[in-house]
Amino acid sequence: MKLKIILGTNTIQMAMLKRISCLMIIALIVFSCKTTDDNTNTESELIDSIMDAGELEVPEQTMEDIVQNISSPVEMAALIKALGVPFSKKYLAPVDHADNYNTSFSQALGLGVYGADLGYLNMYNKTSSVLDYISTIKTLSDAIKVGQFFDFSTLKRLATNNTNLDSLMYISVHSFNEMDRYLRENKRGNLSTLIVAGVWIEGLYLATQVAKEKYHPDLAERIGEQKLILGDLMIILGNYSRDKRFKELIADFEEIKSKYKGVTITYEMGEPEAVEKDGMLMIIQNEKSIVHITEQQLNEIIETTERIRNKVISR
């Protein structure tokens, strides 16, 4: 059986949504931009030798473009919930495994994973479980010396009250940019890359686990779109391939990438639309993205993603 999914999108609006929602989930981890003298004095005291800055410096705009295109767990969770799929805690990384993250490499990767899970919990208003994940996230963020960007009381309040979600998304963009800039200025852009990788793999895992139990064309389309995102992510991961841990992670992600080889994505241009925004007339070009993915390809992506994600959380 071959599936053909056609989704009409507004290019600019969708790009903005993806950027904001992805930055939101990462920034929920690091919401406050306050710094202290104590953190400044210890900013280079890492648990292991992950200070390698990479073979090439990744330009800020390049990183922003990649993050913009990552379909975030918030967006994934919103789609899953909209499809009427009930909440399931079995999809989440267990917090009792958090002590296994004992290197800055695994801590940064885990920070992204747990941040993704927090977005899923928030989308379903599971406040009873949120505090455990916030506590784990705080522990990991402190461990890799980005605790100065973490405001536990604010995060706790936001996690239990998402009535102003739109405003939170916009505020979070600035928070993540500040953290990312801080990490790069201190030659720790590899940690930022790992957080993004953790967010991405957990978001894909959530989507594929739901698809495994309940097929829906919109979900299959979203999973298929990750072919493009993964390609971008592999570029920034590859910049740190001299580190054997990055090399192993890249090999794992290459396995997922290989399952996307036959998936194709094409675009059809639609009629342009005139929209007024802030007193200005804007012309927005509409287009349809067409994802071609077979049932076999989808199943292989589901199986491989599950295996690699479970390996990631057990590192």
N, C-alpha and C positions, 0 to 999 in steps of 0.2 A: 504494500500500500504506500502511495506517495501522497504527502500532504502539501497543499499549496495555500499558504496563508498570506492574505493581502490586508495590510493595515494602513489606513489613511492617517498621515501625520502632518502636523504643522512644524516645519523644520526648526525654526527659531524657538518656538515655545517648548518643544520637546527637549531641545538641547539645554535650555535654561532649567527645565524641570529636573533633568538628569543630573546636571551640575549641582543644583541646590540640594537635591535630596541625597546625593552621594556625600557631599561635603557635610551635610547635616549629621549623618551617622558617625562620621569620623570625628566631627567637632563635638558631638555629644560626649566623646571620651575626654576631650581636652578643652572644655568650654571656656574657662576663665583665662585671660591673658595677663594675669598678675605674675610678677617675678619677685624673688626674694634674694637677699645676699647669700643665704645658705645654699640655695640652689645654684647660684652663680659659681660658688666656690667648688661645688662638686659636679659641675656639668659634664666633666670629662671622665668621671670615675665610673667606668662601665664594668660590668661583671666579666666580660670576655673581650676579645680583641676584634670587635666589629667596627673599629674606627676606619677601616679601609674606605677611602672616599670614592672608589670606583676608577675605572680607566679613563673615563671622560666625564666631565661635569654635565649633568642634564639641565638644560636651560629651564628657568622657571616657567616660561610660557609653554614649553613642551610638556612639563609635568601637569600644568593646569589643564591643558587640552586633553591629556589622557584621563585625568580624574573626571573631567567634564563628561566624558563619554562612557564612563563606567556606570552600568545600571545598578544602582545601589540597593541594598537590602530593604531600605524603606520603600523604595519603588516596587521591589519584588513583593514585599509583604503586603503592600496596598493592593497589588494585582491579585495575589493569592486570596486575600480577604474578600475582595470584590467578587471573586468567583464562587464565594460561599463555602470555601474550604475551612473547616473548623480548626482552631488552634491545636497544636500538638507539641508538647514539651520534648518529645523524643527527637525532634529535629535539632534541638539545641546542643551546643557543646556543654558537657557537664562542668559545673563550677568546682566540683571536688577534685578535678584534675589540674587545677590552676597551679598547684605546687610543683607540677612537673616542668613548668616553664622556668628554668633556672639559668638561662643565658639570655643576653640581650637580643640575640637573633630570635629565639623562640618567644620571648616576651613581646617583642614588637609584632610578630606574626599573630600571636595569641590576642594581642590588644585589638587587632583588626577583626578577628573572629568573634570575640565577645562583644565588640561594638556592634557588629552585624546582628548578633542575637538580641542585643538590647533593643535595636530598632524593631525587630520582629515582635518582641514582648510589648513594646510601647504601642505598636499598631493594634494589638489585640487587647490593650488595657489590662495586662496581667501584672498589676501592681504588687501582688503577693510574691512574685518571683524576681521583680526588677531589682530590689535592693541587694540580693545576692550577687547579681551580675555587676551592679554598680561597685560593690565592694571589691570584686575581683578585678574590674577595670582599673580602679584606683590603685590597687596593689601593683599591677603590671606597669601602669604609667609612672608610678614613683620609681619602680625598679630601673626603668630606662631613662630616668632623669627628665621626664616631661611633666612631672607632678606640678610644676609651677603654672601649668596651663589647665589644671584640674581643680574645679570648684565643687567639692562633694555636696555641699548644701544646695547649691543651685541645680546641679544635676539631679539630685533627689527630688527636688520640687518639680522640675520639668518632667521627670520620668513618671510622676504620679499625677500630672496635670498637663495633658497635651491639647487643651482647648485653643491655644494660640499657636498652632503648629506652623502656619505660614510665616509668622514673624520669627519664630525660632529658626526656621530654615535659613532666612536671610542673614540673621545675626551669626549663625554658625559658619557661614562662608568666611567671614573675617577671622573667626577664631582658628579655623584650620589653616588659613593662609599664614597666620602669625606663627603657629607651631611649625609648619613646613619650612618657613623662612628661617626660623630659629635653628632647626635641625641642619639645614643646608649651610647656614653661616658657620656652624660649628663642625662642619665636615661629617655630618651624620645623616646625610640624605638617604643612605641605605636603610635606616630605620623607618623613614617615612615611606619608602618603597615597600618595605615589608608590611607595614600597617595597611597600605592600599591592597597588597596581595591577599592579606588575611580577610579584608572586607569582601574582596571579589570572590574568593573561593567559597566563603560561607554563604554569600548571596546566591551563587550558582547552586550550591548544595541544597539550600532551602527550596529553590525552584524545582530542581530535579527530583527531590524527594516527594514533593507534592505531585509532580507529573507522573511519578512512578505509581502512585496510588490512584490518581484521578486525572486522566488526560483531558486537556482543554487546548484548542488551537491557539488561543492568545498566549498561553503559557509556553507552548511549543515554539511560538514565534519569538518570544522573549529569550528563551534558551538558545535558539538559533542565532540571534543577534550577537550573542557573546563571542562568536567567532572573530568579529572585528575588534572587540574590546581586548580579547586575549592576545591578539597580535600586537597591540600597543603595549600591553603589560609586559610581554616577553622582551620588548626592546629595552625597557628600563631595568628589568631584572638582569638582563644580559650584561648590563654595564658593570655588574658586580660579580661576574662569573669567575674571577680569580679566587674568590672565597669559596672553599669547598662546600660550605653549607648552601650558599646561593646556587652553586652548580648542581647540587642535588635537588633543590627546589625547582630549578629550571627544568631539569630532566623530568620531574613529576608533572609539571605543567605542560611539557611537550607531549606527554601521553594524552592529556586531555585535548590538546591542539590537534593531534593526529586523528582524533575521532570527528573533528569538524571538517576534515579535508574535503568531503563530498558535499557539505552544506553550501548552498549558494544564496547570495543576497543580491537582488537587483532593485533598481529604483525606476519609478515612472513619474515624470513631472506632471503636476496638476495645474489647474488654473491659478494664477496669482490672485492674492486677496488684499484689498486695501483696508488697513486698520488704523484707527486713530489712537495714539498713545502720548500722554503728556502734552496734548495740544499739537502734536506733529502727526502728519500723515505718513504711514509706513506701508511699504509694499512687501508682503510676505509671500514667498514662493512655497506653495504646498507640493507635497510629493507623497507617493505611496511606496513603502518598502515592501518588497516581496521576498519572503524567506522560503526556500525550498529545502525541506528536510524530510527524510524518509523515516518510517517507524523504526527500522533497524538502526539508523544513525542516532535517533533520539535515545533508544535503549542503550546503545554503546556509550553515549555521552553520560547518561544517568549512572551506569555501572562504574565507569572510570572516575567520574567526579566523586562518587561516594567513597571509593577506595582511596583516592588521593587526599580528599578532605580528612578522612579518618586518620590517615598517616600524618597530616599536618598537625592535628590536635594532639597527637601522641608523641611529637618530637621532643 
